[in-house]
Amino acid sequence: MAQGNFRLSLRTFEKRFGEKAEAIVRAAALDMFGTIVQRTPVDTGRARGNWQLTIGQPAAGTQDRIDPQGALAAATALGGLASFRPGASIFIVNNLPYIIRLEYGSSGQAPGGMVRITAREWRAKVARVAQGMRR
């Protein structure tokens, strides 16, 4: 989807869900982040520990973090989402030099990647979160 079309879709989404839009985006982004982390193959836990969620601009550099369960990365992501405001960009990045090889199947643990699969699920994740907040 072109960036302009995506922004238009977000504006429509904000109009439809009003004040809940911010909470829905936060929850869906956290869900997406957690899914990517859990789909990341584990040898030492360095790849999982290097996922970073930032607001406004992508994170630079790598983390000196071994996190086989992904709990530290998830806690950091939750803290990062605290600064999210509607209209801001959310970035999920991993700057390890070998993450692209992992994404494209170098590990039998994730032959289909992590990010590509999760990105295709974005709309469904948002819809599921929004449906849960309507109740």
Phi, psi and omega in degrees: 000133179295150184301319179299318178294323179295317179296321177298318178298321179294320178298316178299318178300314180298320179295321183289320186256354175054232184296335180284344184304316181299315180293323180294315180297316178302310182296318180293321178295318179294319177299314180298315179301310181300322178295315178299313180301312183291334177278351181286127180301149181242124167244291177259337185102000181293319180296315178297320182289349182260004173288135182228137175247124180227161179247135174092318177205153182291149177294146176251149176082179181245166178260142174269070189219124172259120189216071185301331180271341182085006184292320180293317178299317180296318179296320178294320179297317179301316177296321179295326180290345180299332181269002180292136172227149179308136181097342179279155177268141176251128180245135173240113185225158172220116186262013177295142183298336183260005185294327178295319177298319177297317180300325183259027165095017180290346178247133176295344179288334181217065184297335179264007181087186181237309185287314183301317180294315183292322179298324178294339181268359186307306183301318180294322179296314180297316180299318180295317179294315181298318179298319179295330181276347177286336185289000000 
